[in-house]
Amino acid sequence: MHISVIGTGYVGLVVGACLAETGNDVTCADIDARKIEMLQASRIPIYEPGLEALVERNQQQRRLTFTTDIPAAVASAEVIFIAVGTPPDEDGSADLRHVLAVADVIGRYMTRELVVVTKSTVPVGTARKVQAAVAKSAQHPFHVCSNPEFLKEGAAVEDFMKPDRIVVGTEDPEAIALLRTVYAPFQRNHERMIVMDARSAELTKYAANAMLATRISFMNELANLADRLGADIEHVRHGIGSDPRIGYQFLYPGAGYGGSCFPKDVKALQSTARENGMPLKLLAAVDAVNEAQKRVLVEKVVARLGPDLRGRRLALWGLAFKPNTDDMREAPSRVIIEALVEHGAQIVAYDPIAMDEARRIFANASGVSFAASPLDACDGADALVIVTEWKEFRAQDLDTLRDRLKSALVFDGRNLYDPTLARAAGLEYFSIGRR
């Protein structure tokens, strides 16, 4: 099948590469010439495990091509996935300009009957707007449906190849039949496709991310309460997570959530609710709790070392918003670093993957430097601040860590270590919600 994916960001690139892997003829198009040149050379502009090999293999086998010629990509397609960005406006609503611009191009350059699939995360009612934008110029029949993505950064290829659900929003039998064909290789063991109307599909995506964000903020608020009460949030987590109605996923307290999805989608869903006269009070609280949680580690540092951190050197482990990605959008590390520098601290940071992105972000920031390894960052430091739960941080020898630090202070924003073992190693250890 001839498939075109418009937009080669995180979602579009994964979608295109994975659909090519199952034998489709896939064209990925983008207006960013520099990015397309990189992809044509099989160089990936993002870090995602397994993706680079997938792109290289399918380019070599001529199933995957990259182009800046969007009209040509439209003209050759039987199915078009719209996967362009929907950045937040100042009021938190999703900006649909890029989505609707692509829809307009599709209407002008389509050469046959086709299915237009909205893969971008979009507000409820967008499918109708896409339908109208395509229809303005369309000379052939077409079908529009919503097909939201549920890809976790750091596991996106696996999530696409082995989906737990495939949500399709349309009541058009022809679109449903064609997408069943597209997704057939990914659901051979059992049916994973859930078909509903487009508005429900669009809301499902926001609802999923809002629920996960809510669980995170709930646990963070409980962890802060546990700090006050002298309880241990890890015991609480095991106690409630063992209930099958609750489960353990997304019940880990920490330094707050970040990334390209949760913050943006929580705000966008609130914006949609406000526009319809129904403010979502719970999500407003989830958002507020998360913003406050990003400063909890800073508060712990200041409480221990004082508000004047001039002359203090602090090691910081973890810059990406989560492990297995180099994405620093809305990352807690950015808030933490900026706040500590405002207090006068010198930051020496390390991340296994996100160093280049961090250097770009903090290029003009004074007081921020980078180390070649976790322990190098600790040399001569007055304290260590742990922000991202990379696996290599979990296995550190605590005695060696103590010896490399100038002062044996650790502020652990991800609860990586057993407090008893940390203190036995001579570390003064502060974590989130544990005694």
C-alpha positions as CSV (number, residue, x, y, z in Angstrom):
1,M,0.0,0.0,0.0
2,H,1.2,3.5,-0.8
3,I,1.2,5.5,2.5
4,S,2.3,9.1,3.1
5,V,3.1,10.5,6.5
6,I,3.2,14.3,6.7
7,G,5.4,15.5,9.5
8,T,8.6,13.7,10.6
9,G,8.6,14.6,14.2
10,Y,8.6,12.0,17.0
11,V,5.2,10.5,16.0
12,G,5.5,10.8,12.2
13,L,8.9,9.2,12.1
14,V,7.9,6.2,14.2
15,V,4.7,5.7,12.3
16,G,6.4,5.9,8.9
17,A,9.3,3.5,9.8
18,C,7.0,1.0,11.5
19,L,4.5,0.9,8.6
20,A,7.4,0.5,6.1
21,E,8.7,-2.4,8.2
22,T,5.5,-4.4,7.4
23,G,6.0,-4.0,3.7
24,N,4.2,-0.8,2.8
25,D,5.6,1.8,0.4
26,V,5.9,4.8,2.8
27,T,6.8,8.4,2.0
28,C,7.6,10.7,4.9
29,A,7.3,14.4,4.1
30,D,8.3,17.5,6.0
31,I,9.0,21.2,5.1
32,D,12.2,21.1,7.3
33,A,14.9,20.5,4.6
34,R,17.7,20.1,7.1
35,K,15.8,17.3,8.9
36,I,15.0,15.6,5.7
37,E,18.6,15.6,4.6
38,M,19.5,14.0,8.0
39,L,16.9,11.3,7.5
40,Q,17.9,10.6,3.9
41,A,21.4,9.9,5.4
42,S,19.7,7.6,8.0
43,R,20.6,10.0,10.8
44,I,17.8,10.4,13.3
45,P,17.2,13.9,14.9
46,I,15.8,12.3,18.0
47,Y,16.9,9.5,20.3
48,E,14.5,6.6,20.4
49,P,15.7,3.0,20.9
50,G,15.5,0.9,17.8
51,L,14.3,3.6,15.5
52,E,17.6,4.4,13.7
53,A,18.1,0.8,12.7
54,L,14.5,0.6,11.5
55,V,14.9,3.7,9.3
56,E,18.2,2.6,7.8
57,R,16.9,-0.9,7.0
58,N,13.8,0.3,5.3
59,Q,15.5,3.0,3.3
60,Q,18.0,0.4,2.1
61,Q,15.1,-1.8,1.0
62,R,13.5,1.1,-0.7
63,R,10.3,0.9,1.3
64,L,10.9,4.2,3.1
65,T,11.7,7.6,1.5
66,F,11.9,11.1,2.8
67,T,11.0,14.3,0.9
68,T,10.3,18.0,1.2
69,D,7.9,17.7,-1.7
70,I,4.6,17.5,0.2
71,P,2.3,17.8,-2.9
72,A,4.1,14.8,-4.5
73,A,3.7,12.8,-1.3
74,V,0.0,13.6,-1.3
75,A,-0.4,12.7,-5.0
76,S,1.1,9.2,-4.6
77,A,-0.8,8.2,-1.5
78,E,-3.7,5.9,-0.8
79,V,-3.6,6.7,2.9
80,I,-2.2,9.9,4.4
81,F,-1.3,10.2,8.1
82,I,-1.2,13.8,9.4
83,A,1.5,13.9,12.1
84,V,2.5,17.5,12.4
85,G,2.9,19.3,15.6
86,T,0.1,21.0,17.6
87,P,2.0,23.3,19.9
88,P,0.1,25.0,22.7
89,D,-1.1,28.6,22.3
90,E,-0.8,31.1,25.1
91,D,-4.1,30.0,26.6
92,G,-3.1,26.3,26.6
93,S,-5.2,25.4,23.6
94,A,-3.7,23.3,20.8
95,D,-2.6,25.2,17.7
96,L,-4.2,23.6,14.7
97,R,-2.6,25.8,12.0
98,H,-0.2,23.1,10.8
99,V,-2.8,20.3,10.8
100,L,-5.3,22.4,8.8
101,A,-2.6,23.6,6.4
102,V,-1.7,20.0,5.6
103,A,-5.4,19.3,5.1
104,D,-5.6,22.1,2.6
105,V,-2.6,20.7,0.7
106,I,-4.2,17.3,0.6
107,G,-7.4,18.7,-0.9
108,R,-5.4,20.5,-3.7
109,Y,-3.1,17.7,-4.7
110,M,-4.9,14.4,-4.1
111,T,-5.1,12.4,-7.3
112,R,-7.4,9.5,-6.2
113,E,-9.8,8.4,-3.5
114,L,-8.0,8.3,-0.2
115,V,-8.2,8.0,3.5
116,V,-6.9,11.0,5.6
117,V,-5.9,9.9,9.1
118,T,-5.3,12.5,11.8
119,K,-2.5,11.1,13.9
120,S,-1.5,14.3,15.7
121,T,-3.0,14.9,19.1
122,V,-5.9,17.3,18.4
123,P,-8.9,18.7,20.3
124,V,-12.4,17.3,20.0
125,G,-13.9,18.4,16.7
126,T,-10.7,18.6,14.7
127,A,-11.8,15.7,12.3
128,R,-14.7,17.9,11.2
129,K,-12.3,20.8,10.6
130,V,-10.0,18.6,8.6
131,Q,-12.9,17.3,6.6
132,A,-13.9,20.9,5.7
133,A,-10.3,21.9,4.8
134,V,-9.8,19.0,2.5
135,A,-13.3,19.4,0.9
136,K,-12.5,23.0,-0.2
137,S,-10.4,21.8,-3.1
138,A,-10.9,18.1,-3.3
139,Q,-11.7,16.7,-6.8
140,H,-11.9,13.0,-5.6
141,P,-13.8,11.2,-2.8
142,F,-12.0,11.0,0.5
143,H,-12.6,9.8,4.1
144,V,-11.3,11.3,7.3
145,C,-10.7,9.5,10.6
146,S,-9.0,10.1,13.9
147,N,-6.3,7.6,14.9
148,P,-4.6,8.9,18.0
149,E,-1.2,7.6,19.0
150,F,-0.3,6.0,22.3
151,L,3.4,5.9,22.0
152,K,5.7,6.1,25.1
153,E,9.0,8.0,24.5
154,G,11.7,5.4,25.0
155,A,9.5,2.5,23.9
156,A,7.7,4.0,20.9
157,V,8.8,1.4,18.3
158,E,7.7,-1.5,20.6
159,D,4.4,0.3,21.4
160,F,3.6,0.7,17.7
161,M,4.7,-2.9,16.7
162,K,2.9,-4.5,19.6
163,P,0.0,-2.1,20.5
164,D,-2.3,-2.7,23.4
165,R,-5.0,-0.9,21.5
166,I,-5.6,0.8,18.2
167,V,-8.2,3.6,18.5
168,V,-10.0,4.5,15.2
169,G,-12.5,7.3,15.2
170,T,-14.8,7.2,12.2
171,E,-18.2,5.9,11.2
172,D,-17.1,5.5,7.5
173,P,-17.1,1.8,6.5
174,E,-14.5,2.3,3.8
175,A,-12.1,4.1,6.1
176,I,-12.5,1.4,8.8
177,A,-11.9,-1.4,6.2
178,L,-8.7,0.3,4.9
179,L,-7.3,0.9,8.4
180,R,-8.0,-2.7,9.3
181,T,-5.8,-3.7,6.4
182,V,-3.1,-1.2,7.4
183,Y,-3.0,-2.4,11.0
184,A,-3.6,-6.2,10.3
185,P,0.1,-7.1,10.8
186,F,0.0,-5.5,14.3
187,Q,-3.0,-7.5,15.6
188,R,-2.6,-11.0,14.3
189,N,-3.0,-12.6,17.8
190,H,-6.2,-10.9,18.7
191,E,-8.3,-7.9,17.7
192,R,-6.9,-4.7,19.1
193,M,-8.8,-2.2,17.0
194,I,-11.4,-0.1,18.9
195,V,-13.7,1.7,16.5
196,M,-15.7,4.7,17.7
197,D,-16.9,8.1,16.4
198,A,-14.2,10.7,15.7
199,R,-15.0,13.0,18.6
200,S,-14.8,10.1,21.1
201,A,-11.4,9.0,19.6
202,E,-10.1,12.6,20.0
203,L,-11.2,12.8,23.6
204,T,-9.8,9.3,24.3
205,K,-6.2,10.5,23.7
206,Y,-6.5,13.4,26.0
207,A,-8.3,11.4,28.6
208,A,-5.6,8.8,28.7
209,N,-2.8,11.3,29.2
210,A,-4.8,13.2,31.7
211,M,-5.5,10.1,33.8
212,L,-1.8,9.2,33.9
213,A,-0.8,12.7,34.8
214,T,-3.4,12.6,37.6
215,R,-1.9,9.5,39.0
216,I,1.6,11.0,39.1
217,S,0.4,14.2,40.7
218,F,-1.7,12.3,43.2
219,M,1.3,10.3,44.3
220,N,3.5,13.3,44.5
221,E,1.1,15.1,46.7
222,L,0.8,12.0,48.9
223,A,4.6,11.8,49.1
224,N,4.8,15.4,50.3
225,L,2.2,14.6,53.0
226,A,4.2,11.5,54.0
227,D,7.2,13.7,54.5
228,R,5.2,15.8,57.0
229,L,3.7,12.7,58.7
230,G,6.8,10.7,59.0
231,A,5.3,7.9,56.8
232,D,7.1,6.1,54.0
233,I,5.5,6.6,50.5
234,E,7.2,3.5,49.2
235,H,5.3,1.4,51.7
236,V,2.1,3.3,50.8
237,R,2.7,2.7,47.1
238,H,3.1,-1.1,47.6
239,G,0.0,-1.1,49.8
240,I,-2.3,0.6,47.3
241,G,-0.7,-0.8,44.2
242,S,-1.3,-4.4,45.2
243,D,-5.0,-3.6,44.8
244,P,-5.8,-4.8,41.2
245,R,-8.3,-1.9,40.8
246,I,-5.4,0.5,41.3
247,G,-2.2,-1.3,40.1
248,Y,1.4,0.0,40.2
249,Q,1.8,1.9,37.0
250,F,2.4,5.6,37.2
251,L,2.4,5.5,41.0
252,Y,6.0,6.5,41.5
253,P,6.5,9.8,43.3
254,G,9.3,12.0,42.0
255,A,10.3,15.5,40.7
256,G,7.2,15.9,38.5
257,Y,6.3,14.9,35.0
258,G,7.4,16.6,31.8
259,G,7.8,15.9,28.1
260,S,5.9,16.8,25.0
261,C,2.6,15.1,25.9
262,F,1.4,15.3,29.5
263,P,1.9,19.0,30.2
264,K,0.5,20.1,26.8
265,D,-2.4,17.6,26.7
266,V,-3.5,18.4,30.3
267,K,-3.6,22.1,29.4
268,A,-5.3,21.5,26.0
269,L,-8.1,19.4,27.6
270,Q,-8.6,22.2,30.2
271,S,-8.9,24.7,27.4
272,T,-11.4,22.6,25.6
273,A,-13.5,22.3,28.8
274,R,-13.4,26.0,29.4
275,E,-14.5,26.8,25.9
276,N,-17.5,24.5,26.5
277,G,-18.4,26.1,29.9
278,M,-17.2,23.3,32.0
279,P,-13.9,23.9,33.8
280,L,-12.1,20.7,34.9
281,K,-11.2,21.5,38.5
282,L,-9.4,18.2,39.0
283,L,-7.0,18.8,36.1
284,A,-6.3,22.3,37.1
285,A,-5.1,20.8,40.4
286,V,-3.1,18.1,38.7
287,D,-1.3,20.8,36.7
288,A,-0.7,23.0,39.7
289,V,0.6,20.1,41.8
290,N,3.0,19.2,39.0
291,E,4.5,22.7,38.6
292,A,5.0,22.8,42.4
293,Q,6.6,19.4,42.5
294,K,9.4,20.5,40.1
295,R,10.6,22.8,42.9
296,V,10.4,20.3,45.8
297,L,14.1,19.2,45.3
298,V,15.1,22.9,45.3
299,E,13.3,23.4,48.5
300,K,15.0,20.4,50.1
301,V,18.4,21.7,49.0
302,V,17.7,25.2,50.3
303,A,16.4,23.9,53.6
304,R,19.6,22.0,54.1
305,L,22.2,24.3,52.7
306,G,20.5,27.7,53.1
307,P,19.1,30.1,50.4
308,D,22.5,31.6,49.6
309,L,24.2,28.9,47.4
310,R,27.0,31.1,46.1
311,G,30.2,29.2,46.1
312,R,28.3,25.9,46.2
313,R,29.0,23.3,43.5
314,L,26.1,20.9,42.9
315,A,26.2,17.7,40.8
316,L,23.0,17.0,38.9
317,W,22.2,13.6,37.4
318,G,19.5,13.4,34.7
319,L,18.5,16.1,32.2
320,A,15.9,14.3,30.0
321,F,12.3,14.4,31.3
322,K,12.4,10.6,31.5
323,P,14.9,7.7,30.8
324,N,15.6,6.4,27.2
325,T,15.0,9.8,25.5
326,D,16.9,13.0,24.9
327,D,13.7,15.1,25.2
328,M,13.9,18.0,27.6
329,R,10.6,19.7,26.8
330,E,9.0,20.7,30.1
331,A,11.7,18.6,31.9
332,P,11.9,19.1,35.7
333,S,15.6,19.4,35.3
334,R,15.2,22.8,33.6
335,V,13.2,24.2,36.4
336,I,15.5,22.8,39.0
337,I,18.7,24.0,37.3
338,E,17.3,27.5,36.8
339,A,16.1,27.8,40.4
340,L,19.4,26.5,41.9
341,V,21.4,28.9,39.7
342,E,19.2,31.8,40.8
343,H,20.2,30.9,44.4
344,G,23.9,31.2,43.3
345,A,24.8,27.6,42.8
346,Q,27.2,26.2,40.2
347,I,25.7,23.2,38.4
348,V,27.7,20.3,36.9
349,A,25.3,18.1,35.1
350,Y,25.4,14.7,33.5
351,D,22.9,12.7,31.3
352,P,23.6,9.6,29.2
353,I,21.7,10.9,26.2
354,A,20.5,14.4,26.6
355,M,23.8,16.3,26.9
356,D,23.7,17.8,23.4
357,E,20.2,19.0,23.9
358,A,21.1,20.4,27.3
359,R,24.1,22.3,25.9
360,R,21.8,23.9,23.3
361,I,19.2,24.9,26.0
362,F,21.8,26.2,28.5
363,A,24.2,27.7,25.9
364,N,23.9,31.2,27.3
365,A,23.4,30.2,30.9
366,S,26.1,31.1,33.4
367,G,26.7,28.6,36.2
368,V,26.0,25.5,34.2
369,S,28.6,23.0,33.0
370,F,28.7,19.4,32.0
371,A,30.6,16.3,33.1
372,A,31.8,13.2,31.1
373,S,30.4,10.7,33.6
374,P,28.2,10.6,36.7
375,L,31.1,10.4,39.1
376,D,33.0,13.1,37.3
377,A,30.1,15.4,38.0
378,C,30.4,14.6,41.7
379,D,34.1,15.4,42.1
380,G,34.3,18.2,44.7
381,A,30.6,18.8,44.7
382,D,28.8,20.0,47.8
383,A,25.8,17.8,47.0
384,L,24.3,15.5,44.4
385,V,20.8,16.1,43.0
386,I,19.2,13.2,41.1
387,V,16.4,14.2,38.7
388,T,16.0,11.4,36.1
389,E,15.9,7.7,36.9
390,W,18.4,6.4,34.3
391,K,19.3,2.7,35.0
392,E,23.0,3.5,35.3
393,F,22.3,5.8,38.3
394,R,20.7,2.9,40.2
395,A,23.8,0.7,40.3
396,Q,26.3,3.3,41.6
397,D,28.6,2.1,44.4
398,L,27.5,4.3,47.3
399,D,30.9,4.2,49.1
400,T,32.6,5.5,45.9
401,L,29.9,8.1,45.5
402,R,30.5,9.3,49.1
403,D,34.2,9.5,48.5
404,R,33.9,11.6,45.2
405,L,31.6,14.1,46.9
406,K,33.1,17.0,48.9
407,S,30.1,16.8,51.2
408,A,28.2,13.5,51.5
409,L,24.8,15.0,50.6
410,V,22.4,13.4,48.2
411,F,19.0,14.8,47.2
412,D,17.2,12.0,45.3
413,G,14.2,13.1,43.3
414,R,13.5,9.6,42.0
415,N,13.9,7.4,45.2
416,L,16.6,5.3,43.5
417,Y,18.3,4.1,46.7
418,D,17.4,2.4,49.9
419,P,17.6,5.1,52.6
420,T,19.1,2.7,55.1
421,L,21.8,1.6,52.7
422,A,22.5,5.2,51.7
423,R,23.0,6.2,55.3
424,A,25.0,3.1,56.1
425,A,27.4,4.3,53.4
426,G,27.8,7.6,55.2
427,L,25.5,9.7,53.0
428,E,23.1,12.3,54.3
429,Y,20.2,11.2,52.1
430,F,17.1,13.1,51.2
431,S,14.4,11.5,49.0
432,I,10.7,12.0,48.2
433,G,8.2,11.0,50.8
434,R,10.4,8.5,52.7
435,R,11.6,8.5,56.3
